[in-house]
Amino acid sequence: MKQFIVLMSMVALGIFIYAYIAGGGDSILTALKAIWRQEAVASPYSGGGL
């Protein structure tokens, strides 16, 4: 479990550093947010569906 937490922390840190260097406009962070919202809406567990 500790290894998974460290892995997720390192991925989050990498994304944060990339977004900091690339800027806030058109970056991977913006794309990940859009994908996250789309999946949350399409999820059968979210209470809503397509």
TIFIVO-342126 format. One record per residue: residue in three letters; x, y, z of N, C-alpha, C, O in turn; residue number from 1. Coordinates in nm, 4 decimals. Layout:
N
ala:X:Y:Z:X:Y:Z:X:Y:Z:X:Y:Z:NUM;
...
END
This chain:
50
met:0.0825:-0.1188:0.0000:0.0000:0.0000:0.0000:0.0874:0.1259:0.0000:0.0557:0.2239:-0.0673:1;
lys:0.1963:0.1225:0.0750:0.2865:0.2373:0.0790:0.3460:0.2638:-0.0585:0.3631:0.3792:-0.0979:2;
gln:0.3774:0.1577:-0.1310:0.4358:0.1736:-0.2646:0.3370:0.2391:-0.3596:0.3762:0.3206:-0.4432:3;
phe:0.2102:0.2045:-0.3479:0.1077:0.2643:-0.4334:0.0925:0.4129:-0.4028:0.0784:0.4940:-0.4943:4;
ile:0.0953:0.4486:-0.2757:0.0846:0.5891:-0.2363:0.2033:0.6686:-0.2897:0.1867:0.7799:-0.3398:5;
val:0.3226:0.6116:-0.2789:0.4414:0.6787:-0.3308:0.4321:0.6930:-0.4829:0.4674:0.7977:-0.5372:6;
leu:0.3856:0.5907:-0.5509:0.3692:0.5968:-0.6962:0.2728:0.7073:-0.7364:0.3031:0.7867:-0.8254:7;
met:0.1577:0.7130:-0.6720:0.0592:0.8166:-0.7049:0.1125:0.9565:-0.6720:0.0853:1.0522:-0.7444:8;
ser:0.1875:0.9676:-0.5638:0.2466:1.0961:-0.5279:0.3473:1.1412:-0.6328:0.3520:1.2591:-0.6681:9;
met:0.4269:1.0491:-0.6821:0.5265:1.0838:-0.7830:0.4606:1.1205:-0.9156:0.5073:1.2113:-0.9844:10;
val:0.3536:1.0519:-0.9522:0.2807:1.0866:-1.0744:0.2194:1.2254:-1.0609:0.2284:1.3068:-1.1529:11;
ala:0.1574:1.2525:-0.9466:0.0974:1.3843:-0.9246:0.2039:1.4934:-0.9257:0.1817:1.6004:-0.9824:12;
leu:0.3174:1.4685:-0.8648:0.4261:1.5654:-0.8638:0.4784:1.5899:-1.0050:0.5065:1.7038:-1.0424:13;
gly:0.4911:1.4844:-1.0822:0.5365:1.4983:-1.2206:0.4402:1.5813:-1.3039:0.4829:1.6660:-1.3824:14;
ile:0.3112:1.5576:-1.2873:0.2110:1.6360:-1.3604:0.2140:1.7811:-1.3167:0.2031:1.8714:-1.3997:15;
phe:0.2287:1.8043:-1.1869:0.2349:1.9409:-1.1355:0.3564:2.0152:-1.1908:0.3445:2.1298:-1.2341:16;
ile:0.4714:1.9513:-1.1896:0.5927:2.0155:-1.2406:0.5801:2.0409:-1.3904:0.6203:2.1466:-1.4389:17;
tyr:0.5249:1.9452:-1.4635:0.5054:1.9650:-1.6074:0.4123:2.0827:-1.6333:0.4400:2.1650:-1.7205:18;
ala:0.3029:2.0918:-1.5595:0.2086:2.2029:-1.5770:0.2732:2.3356:-1.5401:0.2453:2.4377:-1.6031:19;
tyr:0.3580:2.3353:-1.4400:0.4272:2.4578:-1.3976:0.5225:2.5060:-1.5072:0.5303:2.6257:-1.5346:20;
ile:0.5940:2.4137:-1.5691:0.6889:2.4498:-1.6737:0.6166:2.4856:-1.8026:0.6517:2.5838:-1.8680:21;
ala:0.5155:2.4066:-1.8401:0.4466:2.4266:-1.9674:0.3517:2.5451:-1.9647:0.3195:2.6003:-2.0699:22;
gly:0.3071:2.5846:-1.8492:0.2111:2.6946:-1.8391:0.0708:2.6386:-1.8227:0.0484:2.5186:-1.8385:23;
gly:-0.0226:2.7259:-1.7912:-0.1573:2.6802:-1.7600:-0.2515:2.6732:-1.8777:-0.3619:2.6207:-1.8635:24;
gly:-0.2126:2.7245:-1.9949:-0.3038:2.7316:-2.1079:-0.3385:2.5967:-2.1673:-0.4395:2.5362:-2.1315:25;
asp:-0.2562:2.5505:-2.2564:-0.2814:2.4253:-2.3269:-0.1784:2.3235:-2.2805:-0.0701:2.3130:-2.3381:26;
ser:-0.2121:2.2495:-2.1775:-0.1164:2.1552:-2.1219:-0.1833:2.0203:-2.0978:-0.3034:2.0037:-2.1189:27;
ile:-0.1044:1.9267:-2.0541:-0.1557:1.7933:-2.0250:-0.2516:1.7972:-1.9060:-0.3439:1.7162:-1.8970:28;
leu:-0.2293:1.8915:-1.8155:-0.3175:1.9029:-1.6991:-0.4592:1.9405:-1.7420:-0.5564:1.8882:-1.6875:29;
thr:-0.4710:2.0303:-1.8386:-0.6020:2.0688:-1.8903:-0.6705:1.9495:-1.9556:-0.7902:1.9278:-1.9368:30;
ala:-0.5943:1.8723:-2.0324:-0.6503:1.7537:-2.0983:-0.6937:1.6497:-1.9953:-0.7993:1.5883:-2.0104:31;
leu:-0.6140:1.6294:-1.8915:-0.6505:1.5326:-1.7879:-0.7762:1.5745:-1.7125:-0.8581:1.4899:-1.6769:32;
lys:-0.7921:1.7047:-1.6879:-0.9129:1.7530:-1.6209:-1.0360:1.7264:-1.7069:-1.1402:1.6849:-1.6560:33;
ala:-1.0236:1.7504:-1.8378:-1.1363:1.7280:-1.9281:-1.1733:1.5796:-1.9330:-1.2913:1.5447:-1.9307:34;
ile:-1.0734:1.4937:-1.9398:-1.0991:1.3493:-1.9422:-1.1627:1.3052:-1.8104:-1.2551:1.2239:-1.8104:35;
trp:-1.1141:1.3579:-1.6992:-1.1681:1.3225:-1.5678:-1.3162:1.3608:-1.5578:-1.3979:1.2822:-1.5099:36;
arg:-1.3505:1.4830:-1.6037:-1.4905:1.5264:-1.6005:-1.5774:1.4382:-1.6885:-1.6879:1.4004:-1.6495:37;
gln:-1.5275:1.4054:-1.8075:-1.6044:1.3227:-1.9002:-1.6293:1.1841:-1.8414:-1.7405:1.1321:-1.8506:38;
glu:-1.5286:1.1251:-1.7824:-1.5437:0.9923:-1.7234:-1.6335:0.9949:-1.6007:-1.7077:0.8997:-1.5763:39;
ala:-1.6278:1.1024:-1.5235:-1.7130:1.1123:-1.4051:-1.8596:1.1217:-1.4445:-1.9462:1.0669:-1.3764:40;
val:-1.8877:1.1909:-1.5540:-2.0256:1.2036:-1.6009:-2.0739:1.0721:-1.6608:-2.1898:1.0349:-1.6428:41;
ala:-1.9864:1.0017:-1.7317:-2.0248:0.8787:-1.8002:-2.0258:0.7570:-1.7082:-2.0730:0.6504:-1.7476:42;
ser:-1.9745:0.7715:-1.5869:-1.9649:0.6589:-1.4959:-2.1039:0.6142:-1.4491:-2.1873:0.6979:-1.4148:43;
pro:-2.1290:0.4836:-1.4475:-2.2589:0.4352:-1.3988:-2.2738:0.4549:-1.2473:-2.3847:0.4460:-1.1945:44;
tyr:-2.1642:0.4811:-1.1783:-2.1683:0.4987:-1.0338:-2.1894:0.6435:-0.9919:-2.2059:0.6727:-0.8734:45;
ser:-2.1889:0.7344:-1.0898:-2.2006:0.8759:-1.0553:-2.3441:0.9204:-1.0360:-2.3689:1.0339:-0.9952:46;
gly:-2.4385:0.8330:-1.0646:-2.5794:0.8697:-1.0482:-2.6395:0.9224:-1.1756:-2.7617:0.9241:-1.1905:47;
gly:-2.5571:0.9649:-1.2667:-2.6060:1.0134:-1.3956:-2.5497:0.9254:-1.5045:-2.4552:0.8501:-1.4807:48;
gly:-2.6025:0.9330:-1.6165:-2.5524:0.8537:-1.7271:-2.5678:0.9302:-1.8554:-2.6127:1.0448:-1.8564:49;
leu:-2.5307:0.8666:-1.9624:-2.5450:0.9313:-2.0918:-2.6815:0.9082:-2.1489:-2.7115:0.9558:-2.2584:50;
END
